[in-house]
Amino acid sequence: MELNQQKELLSKAYVRAIAAVGGFSVSQPEVDDDSIDLKIVARGGEGVVFSPELNLQLKCTSRDVLDGQFIRYPVRIKNYRDLIINSQVPRLLVVVLVPENLENWLQQSEDEMCMRYCAYWVSLRGQPERLNTANVTVELSRSNQFTVEALKSIMQRLSQGGLP
C-alpha cells in the first residue's frame, strides 16, 4: 500500500475513534465528488435541528506544517472551493498530523493504544474565492484540536441551528 493511502486510512480511523467515543455515527460517501471524506451524524437531539450532520474533508501529513499557533496546510484549489461554499450541511477541513516515521504513528500495549500526533479542524465557510490555480495555504489554529469534547461542542452548536 502507498504511504498516502495509509495516511488516508489513518485519518479516517482517527476521526472514527473520536466520533465513536463521542457517541456519533460516521458514514463515508460512496463517491467523493464534493471533497467530503466522512459524514458525522448525531442521533435525535433536543435542539432546533434534529439529527445534525457534519461533513469532513480529511488530510493527513507528516510535513513540517507547524508555524507558531497555526498549522499552515496547502489545500488543492478544488477542495478549497468545495469547503468555502454555504452548504446546508456544514463542512470542516480536518488535518491529522503524524510522525515522519510510519512506525511511530501508532503505539500499542495491553494498557493503551496511542495514535500520534494530533488533528486540527477549521471551517472555511464564507472565505473568499482565490485566484490561485493549484493550492491555497490554509491556517488552522492549534487551539482547534479535533477532540471528543470539540466534536461534541460542534454538534451541539449545529443542533441549535448554529455553525461549527
N, C-alpha and C positions, 0 to 999 in steps of 0.2 A: 504494500500500500504506500502511496506517496505521502510525504510529510504534510502537505496541505490538506489531504483527505483526513489524516489523523487529527490535525488541528480542528477541522470542521466537526468531526465526531466528538472530540473532547469538549468543544464549546457547547454542543448540544447536550452532552452529558452534564456539564456544569449547570446549565440553565434548568434542565430537568430535575436535578438534585435540589436546587433552590426551590423550584415550584412544588416538588413533592413534599418537602418539609413545610412549606407554606400552606399546603392543602389545596393547590390549584391543579387543574388538568392542563396537559400540554398536547398539542397536536402539530403535525407537520403538513403543510400544503403539499399536494401531490406534485404540483409544478411551481417553481419559484419564478414567476413572471414579474412580480411586483416587489422584489427584494425582501420577501418575507420568508424567513427560515423556519420560525416556530410561532405558534399562537398559544397564548396562555388565557385560560378562561376560569373565572370564579363562578362557582355554582350558587345560583339563587342570589341572595342578598337582601338587604333591608333598605337600600338606598333608592334613588330615583331611577337608576339603571339596573335592570335585572340581569344577572349573569354577565357582568362586564368582561370585555375582551381586550387583549393587548397583543399587537403583532411585533415581532422582533426580527431585526436583521443582525446576524451574528458574525463577528470577525474574531480571529484568534491570531496572535502574533507573539513571536519571541524577539522581535526587533526592539531596539532601544527607543521607545516612544515616550518615556517619562521626561517631562520638562517642568520642573518645579511642581506646582499644584495641578498640572494638567497632563493628560495623555494627548499627544498630538498624533492622530492617525489619518493616513491618506485613504480616502474613500473614493471608489470609482464614481465618475460623474453620474452614471445611470443610477447607482444606488443612492447617491446624494439627492437627486431629483425625486426619486421614489419616496425618500424619507422626509422631505420638506413639505409635501402636499398636505392639505387639510382633508384627511380621510376620516370616514365615520369611525373606524376602529383606529385608535392611536397607535403610532409606530415608534419604536425605540431602536437606536443603534446600541448594541452591547458588544464591547470589545473585551475579550479574555486575554490576559497576559500570561504567558507560560515561560519557563526557563528555556534557554537556548538548547540545552541538552535534553533530549527526549526522555532519557532515563530518570530525570528529575521532575517530570510532570506530575507523577503520582507516587506516593509512598504509602505503604500498607503494612499493618501489623494486626495482631489479634485485637488490639485495643482501638485502632483507628484507621481510617483511610484519609489521606491528606492530598488534595489537589492543589498544585501550585500554579500560579500565584493568586491573581485576583481578577474579577471582572468589573467593568465600569459601564455606566449607561448614560445616554443623553437623548433628549427629544430634539429633533431638528425641525419640527413642525414650525412653519412660518419663516424659516430662514430664507434669505434672498437667493434668487437664481444666481448662478455664477457663469461667467463666460468661459471658464476652464473647459478644455476638451477631453481631458483624461482623468484627473483626480482633483479632489478638494480636500485639503487638510482640515480635519475637524478636531475641535478641542473638547475633551471630556474631563470634567472636574474630577480630581481624585477623591473628592468628598462624596461623589455619586457612585459608591460601590454597589454592585448588584448583589445584595444580600437578601436573606429571607425577610428581614424587617423592612428593607427598602421595597421589595416586591409587594408585601402586604400593604404598605402605605400607598404605593402607586395604585393598587387595585381598589383600595378604599376611596381614593380620590376619584377614580373612574366611576365607582358605584354612586358617588354623589353628583355625577354629571360634570366633574372637573377633568383636567388634563393631568398627564403624568407629572 
